Amino acid sequence: MIVVTGATGNIGRPLVAALAEAGEDVVAVSRNAQPDGLPAGVRSAQADLGDFASIKPVLQGADAFFILLAGELNGPGEAAVNLIDIAKEAGVKRVVLVSSQLAGTRTDTASHNRLREFEAAVRESGLEYTILQPAGFASNAYAWVESVRGRRTVFAPFGDVALPVIDPADIADVAVAALREDGHSGQTYVLTGPEAVGPRRQAAMFSEVLGEEVTYVELTREQATEAMSQFMPEAVVKGTLDVLGSPLPVEQKVSPDVEKVLGRPARPFSEWVARNLPVFK
């Protein structure tokens, strides 16, 4: 049995679907009592990783455990080792943790301390483990839904600063391999897209896929801060803009890990746009 947290998110949904298609016994965990759209045969469970006790009964009989912390859970909380101990007591043998590339590249940032704590707990657990460190998500472009749909415009700062954003479906595919196959224990995979692209080029990709002109409008850092502060804490906004505006060389580098694990290149940003095109029309 494989227990998947974050089962209704951008990674969790394709992960649950792929595991179910492969014939695995899957328990999809979310905060909702009855999440929509789960594949036939997948059981759902209501639990919250903000409350480790709620996950304890779900893990009974599980062989593998996929851990994904929602954004607000990246702050202080119960000691990460406690969750790993619960998993071990339940009989879990294999853990796959979604962390972040920034947990490794920006070790002085407080915003990723919680993920680093979970990484340490997993590494020291004695279980088979795999840690996934994805770059920025292609799905962050959902922030442009209203402006693309209504005005065929992308508003973003740092138009020509390129980063190799990763399709969440590729993260899910790597997670499937790590959960089901041998040979991934003890590995930390940095997951990126196949090329670095900036917001201006992303807007051009929207134009190509939509068949209509999508204009790019560059925001100043101050304008971006104001917009992002409506739904992000100040420290997270600053850290995010630091990465978007002044990435380290390693953060602009394409990692080989997706292709190493899956035997195919990572999906380009344009493929993510094409797959999600109805949302932007």
TORKOL-4160 file (C-alpha; in steps of 0.2 Angstrom, whole numbers, padded with zeros to 4 digits, m for minus):
281
<pt num="1" X="0000" Y="0000" Z="0000"/>
<pt num="2" X="0006" Y="0017" Z="m0004"/>
<pt num="3" X="0000" Y="0033" Z="0005"/>
<pt num="4" X="0001" Y="0049" Z="m0004"/>
<pt num="5" X="m0001" Y="0066" Z="0005"/>
<pt num="6" X="m0005" Y="0081" Z="m0005"/>
<pt num="7" X="m0016" Y="0070" Z="m0016"/>
<pt num="8" X="m0026" Y="0083" Z="m0024"/>
<pt num="9" X="m0012" Y="0095" Z="m0029"/>
<pt num="10" X="m0002" Y="0098" Z="m0045"/>
<pt num="11" X="0010" Y="0084" Z="m0040"/>
<pt num="12" X="m0002" Y="0073" Z="m0031"/>
<pt num="13" X="m0016" Y="0071" Z="m0044"/>
<pt num="14" X="m0005" Y="0064" Z="m0058"/>
<pt num="15" X="0005" Y="0054" Z="m0045"/>
<pt num="16" X="m0011" Y="0045" Z="m0038"/>
<pt num="17" X="m0017" Y="0042" Z="m0056"/>
<pt num="18" X="m0001" Y="0035" Z="m0062"/>
<pt num="19" X="0001" Y="0023" Z="m0047"/>
<pt num="20" X="m0017" Y="0018" Z="m0049"/>
<pt num="21" X="m0014" Y="0014" Z="m0067"/>
<pt num="22" X="0001" Y="0004" Z="m0062"/>
<pt num="23" X="m0011" Y="m0007" Z="m0051"/>
<pt num="24" X="m0004" Y="m0001" Z="m0035"/>
<pt num="25" X="m0015" Y="0000" Z="m0019"/>
<pt num="26" X="m0016" Y="0019" Z="m0016"/>
<pt num="27" X="m0023" Y="0029" Z="m0002"/>
<pt num="28" X="m0025" Y="0047" Z="m0007"/>
<pt num="29" X="m0023" Y="0059" Z="0008"/>
<pt num="30" X="m0030" Y="0076" Z="0008"/>
<pt num="31" X="m0039" Y="0089" Z="0020"/>
<pt num="32" X="m0055" Y="0086" Z="0011"/>
<pt num="33" X="m0066" Y="0072" Z="0017"/>
<pt num="34" X="m0071" Y="0067" Z="m0001"/>
<pt num="35" X="m0059" Y="0074" Z="m0014"/>
<pt num="36" X="m0066" Y="0075" Z="m0032"/>
<pt num="37" X="m0058" Y="0066" Z="m0047"/>
<pt num="38" X="m0049" Y="0051" Z="m0039"/>
<pt num="39" X="m0047" Y="0036" Z="m0050"/>
<pt num="40" X="m0057" Y="0021" Z="m0048"/>
<pt num="41" X="m0051" Y="0010" Z="m0034"/>
<pt num="42" X="m0041" Y="0023" Z="m0025"/>
<pt num="43" X="m0046" Y="0025" Z="m0007"/>
<pt num="44" X="m0047" Y="0042" Z="0001"/>
<pt num="45" X="m0042" Y="0048" Z="0018"/>
<pt num="46" X="m0044" Y="0064" Z="0027"/>
<pt num="47" X="m0029" Y="0070" Z="0037"/>
<pt num="48" X="m0018" Y="0085" Z="0039"/>
<pt num="49" X="0001" Y="0085" Z="0040"/>
<pt num="50" X="0000" Y="0100" Z="0051"/>
<pt num="51" X="m0007" Y="0087" Z="0064"/>
<pt num="52" X="0004" Y="0071" Z="0064"/>
<pt num="53" X="m0008" Y="0062" Z="0074"/>
<pt num="54" X="m0021" Y="0063" Z="0060"/>
<pt num="55" X="m0010" Y="0053" Z="0048"/>
<pt num="56" X="m0006" Y="0039" Z="0061"/>
<pt num="57" X="m0021" Y="0028" Z="0057"/>
<pt num="58" X="m0019" Y="0031" Z="0038"/>
<pt num="59" X="m0002" Y="0024" Z="0038"/>
<pt num="60" X="m0006" Y="0007" Z="0046"/>
<pt num="61" X="m0002" Y="m0007" Z="0034"/>
<pt num="62" X="0007" Y="0005" Z="0022"/>
<pt num="63" X="0023" Y="0000" Z="0013"/>
<pt num="64" X="0028" Y="0017" Z="0006"/>
<pt num="65" X="0024" Y="0035" Z="0011"/>
<pt num="66" X="0024" Y="0050" Z="m0001"/>
<pt num="67" X="0027" Y="0066" Z="0009"/>
<pt num="68" X="0022" Y="0083" Z="0002"/>
<pt num="69" X="0020" Y="0098" Z="0014"/>
<pt num="70" X="0008" Y="0112" Z="0008"/>
<pt num="71" X="0016" Y="0129" Z="0008"/>
<pt num="72" X="0009" Y="0135" Z="0024"/>
<pt num="73" X="0016" Y="0119" Z="0033"/>
<pt num="74" X="0034" Y="0125" Z="0029"/>
<pt num="75" X="0034" Y="0135" Z="0044"/>
<pt num="76" X="0038" Y="0129" Z="0062"/>
<pt num="77" X="0028" Y="0114" Z="0068"/>
<pt num="78" X="0030" Y="0097" Z="0077"/>
<pt num="79" X="0047" Y="0090" Z="0075"/>
<pt num="80" X="0049" Y="0081" Z="0058"/>
<pt num="81" X="0057" Y="0066" Z="0066"/>
<pt num="82" X="0040" Y="0062" Z="0075"/>
<pt num="83" X="0031" Y="0060" Z="0058"/>
<pt num="84" X="0045" Y="0048" Z="0052"/>
<pt num="85" X="0044" Y="0038" Z="0069"/>
<pt num="86" X="0025" Y="0036" Z="0066"/>
<pt num="87" X="0028" Y="0030" Z="0049"/>
<pt num="88" X="0041" Y="0017" Z="0055"/>
<pt num="89" X="0030" Y="0011" Z="0069"/>
<pt num="90" X="0016" Y="0008" Z="0056"/>
<pt num="91" X="0028" Y="m0003" Z="0046"/>
<pt num="92" X="0032" Y="0009" Z="0032"/>
<pt num="93" X="0048" Y="0004" Z="0023"/>
<pt num="94" X="0050" Y="0017" Z="0009"/>
<pt num="95" X="0048" Y="0036" Z="0010"/>
<pt num="96" X="0049" Y="0049" Z="m0004"/>
<pt num="97" X="0050" Y="0067" Z="0001"/>
<pt num="98" X="0046" Y="0082" Z="m0010"/>
<pt num="99" X="0058" Y="0096" Z="m0004"/>
<pt num="100" X="0065" Y="0110" Z="m0014"/>
<pt num="101" X="0081" Y="0114" Z="m0024"/>
<pt num="102" X="0082" Y="0130" Z="m0014"/>
<pt num="103" X="0084" Y="0119" Z="0002"/>
<pt num="104" X="0101" Y="0114" Z="m0005"/>
<pt num="105" X="0106" Y="0130" Z="m0014"/>
<pt num="106" X="0101" Y="0143" Z="m0001"/>
<pt num="107" X="0105" Y="0135" Z="0015"/>
<pt num="108" X="0104" Y="0152" Z="0025"/>
<pt num="109" X="0086" Y="0155" Z="0020"/>
<pt num="110" X="0074" Y="0153" Z="0034"/>
<pt num="111" X="0059" Y="0150" Z="0023"/>
<pt num="112" X="0067" Y="0132" Z="0019"/>
<pt num="113" X="0072" Y="0127" Z="0036"/>
<pt num="114" X="0057" Y="0116" Z="0038"/>
<pt num="115" X="0061" Y="0107" Z="0022"/>
<pt num="116" X="0079" Y="0105" Z="0028"/>
<pt num="117" X="0072" Y="0098" Z="0044"/>
<pt num="118" X="0062" Y="0085" Z="0035"/>
<pt num="119" X="0077" Y="0080" Z="0024"/>
<pt num="120" X="0088" Y="0077" Z="0039"/>
<pt num="121" X="0074" Y="0067" Z="0048"/>
<pt num="122" X="0072" Y="0056" Z="0032"/>
<pt num="123" X="0090" Y="0054" Z="0029"/>
<pt num="124" X="0093" Y="0048" Z="0047"/>
<pt num="125" X="0078" Y="0037" Z="0048"/>
<pt num="126" X="0085" Y="0020" Z="0043"/>
<pt num="127" X="0071" Y="0018" Z="0030"/>
<pt num="128" X="0073" Y="0017" Z="0011"/>
<pt num="129" X="0072" Y="0035" Z="0006"/>
<pt num="130" X="0072" Y="0047" Z="m0009"/>
<pt num="131" X="0072" Y="0066" Z="m0008"/>
<pt num="132" X="0066" Y="0076" Z="m0023"/>
<pt num="133" X="0072" Y="0094" Z="m0024"/>
<pt num="134" X="0062" Y="0102" Z="m0038"/>
<pt num="135" X="0066" Y="0119" Z="m0046"/>
<pt num="136" X="0051" Y="0132" Z="m0048"/>
<pt num="137" X="0035" Y="0124" Z="m0055"/>
<pt num="138" X="0029" Y="0127" Z="m0072"/>
<pt num="139" X="0012" Y="0128" Z="m0064"/>
<pt num="140" X="0016" Y="0144" Z="m0055"/>
<pt num="141" X="0010" Y="0151" Z="m0072"/>
<pt num="142" X="m0008" Y="0148" Z="m0065"/>
<pt num="143" X="m0005" Y="0166" Z="m0057"/>
<pt num="144" X="m0007" Y="0173" Z="m0075"/>
<pt num="145" X="m0024" Y="0164" Z="m0078"/>
<pt num="146" X="m0034" Y="0180" Z="m0077"/>
<pt num="147" X="m0023" Y="0191" Z="m0086"/>
<pt num="148" X="m0020" Y="0179" Z="m0100"/>
<pt num="149" X="m0038" Y="0175" Z="m0102"/>
<pt num="150" X="m0045" Y="0193" Z="m0100"/>
<pt num="151" X="m0031" Y="0203" Z="m0108"/>
<pt num="152" X="m0019" Y="0191" Z="m0116"/>
<pt num="153" X="m0005" Y="0198" Z="m0105"/>
<pt num="154" X="0008" Y="0191" Z="m0094"/>
<pt num="155" X="0014" Y="0203" Z="m0079"/>
<pt num="156" X="0030" Y="0197" Z="m0071"/>
<pt num="157" X="0047" Y="0204" Z="m0065"/>
<pt num="158" X="0064" Y="0200" Z="m0072"/>
<pt num="159" X="0058" Y="0196" Z="m0090"/>
<pt num="160" X="0074" Y="0190" Z="m0096"/>
<pt num="161" X="0081" Y="0180" Z="m0081"/>
<pt num="162" X="0079" Y="0162" Z="m0086"/>
<pt num="163" X="0076" Y="0147" Z="m0074"/>
<pt num="164" X="0073" Y="0129" Z="m0079"/>
<pt num="165" X="0055" Y="0127" Z="m0072"/>
<pt num="166" X="0049" Y="0109" Z="m0069"/>
<pt num="167" X="0032" Y="0102" Z="m0075"/>
<pt num="168" X="0024" Y="0095" Z="m0059"/>
<pt num="169" X="0019" Y="0079" Z="m0070"/>
<pt num="170" X="0038" Y="0076" Z="m0071"/>
<pt num="171" X="0040" Y="0077" Z="m0052"/>
<pt num="172" X="0025" Y="0064" Z="m0051"/>
<pt num="173" X="0033" Y="0053" Z="m0063"/>
<pt num="174" X="0050" Y="0053" Z="m0054"/>
<pt num="175" X="0040" Y="0050" Z="m0038"/>
<pt num="176" X="0031" Y="0035" Z="m0046"/>
<pt num="177" X="0048" Y="0027" Z="m0050"/>
<pt num="178" X="0055" Y="0031" Z="m0032"/>
<pt num="179" X="0040" Y="0023" Z="m0024"/>
<pt num="180" X="0039" Y="0008" Z="m0035"/>
<pt num="181" X="0056" Y="0003" Z="m0040"/>
<pt num="182" X="0072" Y="m0002" Z="m0032"/>
<pt num="183" X="0088" Y="0008" Z="m0035"/>
<pt num="184" X="0083" Y="0025" Z="m0029"/>
<pt num="185" X="0086" Y="0023" Z="m0010"/>
<pt num="186" X="0098" Y="0036" Z="m0003"/>
<pt num="187" X="0096" Y="0047" Z="m0018"/>
<pt num="188" X="0093" Y="0066" Z="m0019"/>
<pt num="189" X="0086" Y="0071" Z="m0036"/>
<pt num="190" X="0087" Y="0089" Z="m0042"/>
<pt num="191" X="0072" Y="0090" Z="m0054"/>
<pt num="192" X="0072" Y="0104" Z="m0067"/>
<pt num="193" X="0064" Y="0107" Z="m0084"/>
<pt num="194" X="0074" Y="0104" Z="m0100"/>
<pt num="195" X="0079" Y="0122" Z="m0103"/>
<pt num="196" X="0080" Y="0138" Z="m0093"/>
<pt num="197" X="0066" Y="0151" Z="m0099"/>
<pt num="198" X="0061" Y="0168" Z="m0093"/>
<pt num="199" X="0044" Y="0176" Z="m0091"/>
<pt num="200" X="0046" Y="0185" Z="m0108"/>
<pt num="201" X="0049" Y="0169" Z="m0117"/>
<pt num="202" X="0036" Y="0160" Z="m0107"/>
<pt num="203" X="0023" Y="0173" Z="m0113"/>
<pt num="204" X="0029" Y="0170" Z="m0131"/>
<pt num="205" X="0026" Y="0151" Z="m0128"/>
<pt num="206" X="0008" Y="0156" Z="m0123"/>
<pt num="207" X="0007" Y="0165" Z="m0139"/>
<pt num="208" X="0012" Y="0150" Z="m0150"/>
<pt num="209" X="0001" Y="0138" Z="m0141"/>
<pt num="210" X="m0014" Y="0149" Z="m0140"/>
<pt num="211" X="m0012" Y="0155" Z="m0158"/>
<pt num="212" X="m0015" Y="0173" Z="m0152"/>
<pt num="213" X="m0003" Y="0187" Z="m0146"/>
<pt num="214" X="0001" Y="0187" Z="m0128"/>
<pt num="215" X="0010" Y="0203" Z="m0122"/>
<pt num="216" X="0023" Y="0203" Z="m0109"/>
<pt num="217" X="0023" Y="0217" Z="m0097"/>
<pt num="218" X="0038" Y="0218" Z="m0085"/>
<pt num="219" X="0035" Y="0223" Z="m0067"/>
<pt num="220" X="0047" Y="0232" Z="m0056"/>
<pt num="221" X="0053" Y="0223" Z="m0040"/>
<pt num="222" X="0042" Y="0235" Z="m0030"/>
<pt num="223" X="0026" Y="0231" Z="m0041"/>
<pt num="224" X="0030" Y="0212" Z="m0039"/>
<pt num="225" X="0032" Y="0214" Z="m0020"/>
<pt num="226" X="0015" Y="0223" Z="m0019"/>
<pt num="227" X="0006" Y="0210" Z="m0029"/>
<pt num="228" X="0014" Y="0194" Z="m0021"/>
<pt num="229" X="0012" Y="0201" Z="m0003"/>
<pt num="230" X="m0007" Y="0199" Z="m0005"/>
<pt num="231" X="m0005" Y="0180" Z="m0003"/>
<pt num="232" X="0013" Y="0177" Z="0003"/>
<pt num="233" X="0022" Y="0182" Z="0019"/>
<pt num="234" X="0035" Y="0196" Z="0018"/>
<pt num="235" X="0050" Y="0185" Z="0020"/>
<pt num="236" X="0044" Y="0172" Z="0007"/>
<pt num="237" X="0041" Y="0186" Z="m0005"/>
<pt num="238" X="0058" Y="0193" Z="m0003"/>
<pt num="239" X="0066" Y="0176" Z="m0005"/>
<pt num="240" X="0056" Y="0172" Z="m0020"/>
<pt num="241" X="0061" Y="0188" Z="m0029"/>
<pt num="242" X="0079" Y="0186" Z="m0024"/>
<pt num="243" X="0079" Y="0169" Z="m0033"/>
<pt num="244" X="0069" Y="0175" Z="m0048"/>
<pt num="245" X="0079" Y="0191" Z="m0050"/>
<pt num="246" X="0097" Y="0185" Z="m0045"/>
<pt num="247" X="0097" Y="0166" Z="m0047"/>
<pt num="248" X="0113" Y="0157" Z="m0043"/>
<pt num="249" X="0122" Y="0149" Z="m0057"/>
<pt num="250" X="0117" Y="0131" Z="m0051"/>
<pt num="251" X="0099" Y="0137" Z="m0050"/>
<pt num="252" X="0099" Y="0141" Z="m0069"/>
<pt num="253" X="0108" Y="0125" Z="m0073"/>
<pt num="254" X="0098" Y="0110" Z="m0081"/>
<pt num="255" X="0099" Y="0095" Z="m0070"/>
<pt num="256" X="0100" Y="0078" Z="m0079"/>
<pt num="257" X="0090" Y="0069" Z="m0065"/>
<pt num="258" X="0073" Y="0068" Z="m0073"/>
<pt num="259" X="0081" Y="0060" Z="m0089"/>
<pt num="260" X="0092" Y="0049" Z="m0078"/>
<pt num="261" X="0077" Y="0042" Z="m0068"/>
<pt num="262" X="0064" Y="0041" Z="m0082"/>
<pt num="263" X="0074" Y="0038" Z="m0098"/>
<pt num="264" X="0067" Y="0053" Z="m0107"/>
<pt num="265" X="0069" Y="0072" Z="m0106"/>
<pt num="266" X="0059" Y="0083" Z="m0095"/>
<pt num="267" X="0044" Y="0090" Z="m0102"/>
<pt num="268" X="0046" Y="0108" Z="m0109"/>
<pt num="269" X="0036" Y="0123" Z="m0102"/>
<pt num="270" X="0026" Y="0124" Z="m0119"/>
<pt num="271" X="0020" Y="0106" Z="m0116"/>
<pt num="272" X="0013" Y="0111" Z="m0099"/>
<pt num="273" X="0004" Y="0126" Z="m0107"/>
<pt num="274" X="m0003" Y="0115" Z="m0121"/>
<pt num="275" X="m0010" Y="0103" Z="m0108"/>
<pt num="276" X="m0018" Y="0116" Z="m0097"/>
<pt num="277" X="m0023" Y="0127" Z="m0112"/>
<pt num="278" X="m0042" Y="0127" Z="m0108"/>
<pt num="279" X="m0039" Y="0136" Z="m0091"/>
<pt num="280" X="m0031" Y="0151" Z="m0101"/>
<pt num="281" X="m0043" Y="0152" Z="m0115"/>
